[in-house]
Amino acid sequence: MKNQENYDVIVIGGGPAGSTAATLIAQNGLRVLLLERDAEPTFKIGESLIPATYWTFKRLGTLNRLRQSHFPQKYSVQFYSRTGKASAPFYFFETNPHESSVTWQVLRSEFDQMLLDNATENGVDVLRGVSVRKVIFEGEKATGVVIQNRGNAELSTSDKNTETVHGTVIVDSTGQSSLIGRQLKLNSVEPNLKKASLFTHYEGGHRDKGIDEGATLILHTAEKDSWFWSIPLPYNRTSVGVVGELDYLLQNRRASDGKLNAQKIFDEELDRCQPLKQRLKGAKQLFPIQTTKDFSYRASKIAGENWVLIGDAFGFLDPVYSTGLFLALKSGEMAADAIIEAFHANDFSETKLGEFGQKFVDGMEAFRKLVYAFYTKDFSFARFLSEHPQHLGGIVDILSGDVYRRDVTHIFPDMSKMCYFPPEVPLNTVR
């Protein structure tokens, strides 16, 4: 790459949000550079798709690859109460008979690489092994990035040297690193959703039969102080993780010397979740327990002059409903449309680039309310639907991700009588 090279759009980060935005923009004839820090595909958590991702995959042209993949098909999600009682599965096809009601459980290293390969095939210049050190601003206007080689032979930079690349629009898809968010101090944490998670993969274990084989399971522990996910993956693997309040799961479990025994904590929580423990009987744990802080947060702005935030770089919502990949893909799609329109209008202002922002946030808000319902200890979906059976469709629509195609807000007035919903926070944009 030659110094001072210019692109129409520079996308920082090669995850699902970045590859989606880059592909859709390149399909419209713009010159796009995508910079990915990792030289090779790596393990990532966040492995479950929800049905509404179908429409983004259709635009990307990746549906056939997914259909031909070995990723397990997902028809439903099922919840287990603190007593170990299983709900009826929430089948997505109950409210949506379209083929989009069936989705997939993905191994992220393979899934992310599939999307990057598709980006390359659509004309995106993809460079792996490249670290973006900072975004360059002239006043409030983003003009380029400073990059450092982390093992890409195509670059002229050495490990110690940096290079500047200019672009008309800079798209931050750096995940929870949130490069622009940190530079501009945009992020704020949701105070009531400070969670942590511990997770690993197992080989073997019990799976249900037929269309239930690929279901996501959400299982409460006995005192409802934590919950587990169980996600079936290829190679007879199952992703298993436990989520709880940060203080409960990690801070208050440290030994007297301050050290944390993640395996011990995981095993203690698994003992409090007998339905899952029985499913994992005879299964082999494949790697040591990993730990992450699942703080829910959101940036105050989704765009500025010549820059846009997408995916986790804009915000992260609790993992309970597997919305992460959907919101990544959808934000990449919506941002791409806004960027394409900005080039047509030759207007790269915050207002123009961020015109999709409030609509995107409104969809996040529907998920956020359902997250608060889930964490309300005396709230029960079974009891709620027993009293309000007319809302089953609305709940399945949200679990399916149909928050941008259908009105799902009608369920919340009745639900608010059973649980607390925090005030909605509008997006701070220039009007």
Long-range contacts (C-beta under 8 A, 24 or more apart in sequence): 1-127, 1-154, 1-155, 1-156, 1-163, 1-165, 2-156, 3-156, 3-163, 3-164, 4-164, 4-165, 4-166, 5-165, 5-166, 6-165, 6-166, 6-167, 6-168, 7-31, 7-32, 7-33, 7-125, 7-165, 7-166, 7-167, 7-168, 8-32, 8-167, 8-168, 8-169, 8-343, 9-33, 9-167, 9-168, 9-169, 9-170, 9-171, 9-339, 10-34, 10-35, 10-144, 10-145, 10-165, 10-167, 10-169, 10-170, 10-171, 11-35, 11-124, 11-171, 11-173, 12-132, 12-135, 12-145, 12-170, 12-171, 12-172, 12-173, 12-174, 12-179, 13-37, 13-172, 13-173, 13-174, 13-175, 13-311, 13-313, 14-38, 14-112, 14-116, 14-126, 14-128, 14-173, 15-44, 15-112, 15-173, 15-175, 15-311, 15-328, 16-111, 16-112, 16-115, 16-311, 16-325, 16-328, 16-329, 16-332, 17-173, 17-310, 17-311, 17-312, 17-313, 17-328, 17-329, 17-331, 17-332, 18-171, 18-173, 18-310, 18-311, 18-332, 19-112, 19-115, 19-116, 19-118, 19-119, 19-124, 19-332, 20-56, 20-60, 20-115, 20-328, 20-329, 20-332, 20-333, 20-336, 21-171, 21-173, 21-310, 21-332, 21-333, 21-335, 21-336, 21-339, 22-119, 22-124, 22-126, 22-171, 23-60, 23-115, 23-118, 23-119, 23-122, 23-124, 23-336, 24-59, 24-60, 24-332, 24-333, 24-336, 24-337, 24-340, 25-336, 25-339, 25-340, 26-119, 26-122, 26-123, 26-124, 27-122, 27-123, 28-340, 30-339, 30-340, 30-343, 31-125, 32-123, 32-124, 32-125, 33-124, 33-125, 33-127, 33-165, 33-167, 34-116, 34-119, 34-124, 34-125, 34-126, 34-127, 35-127, 35-130, 35-132, 35-145, 35-147, 36-116, 36-126, 36-127, 36-128, 36-129, 36-130, 37-129, 37-130, 37-131, 37-132, 37-150, 38-128, 38-129, 39-128, 39-129, 39-150, 39-151, 39-152, 40-128, 41-109, 41-110, 41-112, 41-113, 42-109, 43-108, 43-109, 44-108, 44-109, 44-112, 45-108, 45-197, 45-199, 45-239, 45-241, 45-290, 45-292, 46-108, 46-319, 46-322, 46-324, 46-325, 47-105, 47-106, 47-107, 47-108, 47-231, 47-233, 47-239, 48-74, 48-105, 48-106, 48-216, 48-229, 48-231, 48-322, 48-325, 49-74, 49-103, 49-104, 49-105, 49-106, 49-322, 49-325, 49-326, 50-103, 50-321, 50-322, 50-323, 50-325, 50-326, 50-399, 50-400, 50-401, 51-92, 51-96, 51-100, 51-101, 51-102, 51-103, 51-400, 51-401, 51-402, 52-100, 52-326, 52-330, 52-400, 52-401, 52-402, 52-403, 52-404, 52-405, 53-103, 53-325, 53-326, 53-329, 53-330, 53-401, 54-99, 54-100, 54-103, 55-100, 55-405, 56-329, 56-330, 56-332, 56-333, 57-329, 59-333, 60-115, 60-118, 61-118, 61-122, 62-114, 62-115, 62-118, 65-114, 65-118, 66-104, 66-114, 69-104, 69-110, 69-114, 70-234, 71-104, 71-105, 71-106, 71-107, 71-111, 71-233, 71-234, 72-104, 72-105, 72-213, 72-214, 72-232, 72-233, 72-234, 73-102, 73-103, 73-104, 73-105, 73-211, 73-214, 74-102, 74-103, 74-104, 74-105, 74-214, 74-215, 74-216, 75-101, 75-102, 75-211, 75-212, 75-214, 75-215, 76-211, 76-212, 76-215, 76-216, 77-215, 77-216, 77-217, 77-218, 77-321, 77-322, 77-399, 78-212, 78-215, 78-216, 78-217, 78-218, 79-217, 79-218, 79-219, 79-220, 79-381, 80-217, 80-218, 80-219, 80-220, 80-273, 80-275, 80-276, 81-220, 81-380, 81-382, 82-220, 82-221, 82-222, 82-223, 82-224, 83-222, 84-274, 84-275, 86-275, 87-381, 87-382, 89-212, 89-215, 90-395, 90-396, 90-399, 91-211, 91-396, 92-396, 92-399, 92-400, 94-392, 94-393, 94-396, 95-392, 95-393, 95-396, 95-397, 95-400, 96-396, 96-397, 96-400, 96-402, 101-400, 104-214, 105-214, 105-216, 105-231, 105-232, 105-233, 106-233, 106-325, 107-233, 107-234, 107-235, 107-237, 110-234, 127-152, 127-154, 127-155, 128-152, 130-155, 132-174, 132-179, 133-162, 134-179, 134-183, 135-170, 135-172, 135-179, 135-180, 135-183, 135-307, 136-164, 136-166, 137-183, 139-305, 140-304, 140-305, 141-305, 141-306, 142-169, 142-170, 142-180, 142-304, 142-305, 142-306, 142-307, 143-167, 143-170, 143-306, 144-170, 145-170, 168-306, 168-343, 168-348, 169-306, 169-307, 169-308, 169-339, 169-342, 169-348, 169-353, 170-306, 170-307, 170-308, 171-307, 171-308, 171-310, 171-335, 171-339, 172-307, 172-308, 172-309, 172-310, 172-313, 173-310, 173-311, 173-313, 173-332, 174-313, 175-311, 175-312, 175-313, 176-312, 176-313, 176-316, 177-313, 178-299, 178-309, 178-312, 178-313, 178-314, 179-313, 180-304, 180-307, 180-309, 180-313, 181-299, 181-309, 181-313, 181-314, 184-304, 186-299, 186-300, 186-301, 186-309, 187-297, 187-298, 187-299, 187-300, 188-297, 188-298, 188-299, 188-300, 189-295, 189-296, 189-297, 190-295, 190-296, 190-297, 190-298, 190-422, 192-372, 192-422, 193-295, 193-296, 193-318, 193-371, 193-375, 194-245, 194-246, 194-293, 194-295, 194-296, 195-243, 195-244, 195-245, 195-246, 195-249, 195-293, 195-294, 195-295, 195-296, 195-318, 196-243, 196-244, 196-245, 196-246, 196-249, 196-250, 196-291, 196-292, 196-293, 196-294, 197-241, 197-242, 197-243, 197-244, 197-249, 197-291, 197-292, 197-294, 197-319, 198-241, 198-242, 198-249, 198-262, 198-265, 198-266, 198-269, 198-289, 198-290, 198-291, 199-229, 199-239, 199-240, 199-241, 199-242, 199-289, 199-290, 199-292, 200-240, 200-241, 200-266, 200-285, 200-286, 200-287, 200-288, 200-289, 200-290, 201-233, 201-237, 201-238, 201-239, 201-240, 201-285, 201-286, 201-287, 202-237, 202-238, 202-240, 202-280, 202-283, 202-284, 202-285, 202-286, 203-235, 203-236, 203-237, 203-238, 203-283, 203-284, 203-286, 204-236, 204-282, 204-283, 204-284, 205-238, 205-279, 205-280, 205-281, 205-282, 205-283, 206-278, 206-279, 206-280, 206-281, 207-232, 207-238, 216-322, 217-276, 218-320, 219-273, 219-275, 219-276, 220-273, 221-269, 221-272, 221-273, 222-272, 222-273, 222-274, 223-272, 224-377, 225-272, 226-269, 226-272, 227-320, 228-269, 228-270, 228-273, 228-276, 229-319, 229-320, 229-322, 230-276, 230-279, 231-322, 237-286, 238-280, 238-283, 240-276, 240-280, 241-319, 242-266, 242-269, 242-270, 242-273, 243-294, 243-318, 243-319, 243-320, 244-269, 246-293, 246-295, 250-291, 260-291, 262-288, 262-289, 262-290, 262-291, 263-288, 263-289, 265-289, 294-318, 294-319, 296-368, 296-371, 298-361, 298-364, 298-425, 300-427, 300-428, 301-350, 301-354, 301-357, 301-427, 301-428, 301-429, 302-354, 302-356, 302-357, 302-360, 302-361, 302-427, 302-429, 303-335, 303-338, 303-350, 303-353, 303-354, 303-357, 303-429, 304-350, 304-353, 304-354, 305-348, 305-349, 305-350, 306-348, 306-353, 307-353, 308-335, 308-338, 308-339, 308-353, 308-354, 310-335, 315-364, 317-364, 317-367, 317-368, 317-371, 318-371, 318-375, 320-371, 320-374, 321-367, 321-370, 321-371, 321-374, 321-398, 321-399, 323-367, 323-401, 326-401, 327-363, 327-364, 327-367, 330-360, 330-363, 330-401, 330-404, 331-360, 334-359, 334-360, 349-430, 350-429, 350-430, 351-429, 351-430, 351-431, 354-427, 354-429, 354-430, 357-427, 357-429, 358-426, 358-427, 358-429, 359-404, 361-426, 361-427, 362-403, 363-403, 363-404, 365-424, 366-398, 366-403, 366-408, 366-409, 367-398, 367-403, 368-422, 369-412, 369-415, 369-421, 370-395, 370-398, 370-399, 372-419, 372-420, 372-421, 372-422, 373-415, 373-418, 373-419, 376-418, 376-419, 376-420, 378-418, 379-418, 379-419, 383-418, 384-414, 384-415, 384-418, 387-414, 388-414, 391-415
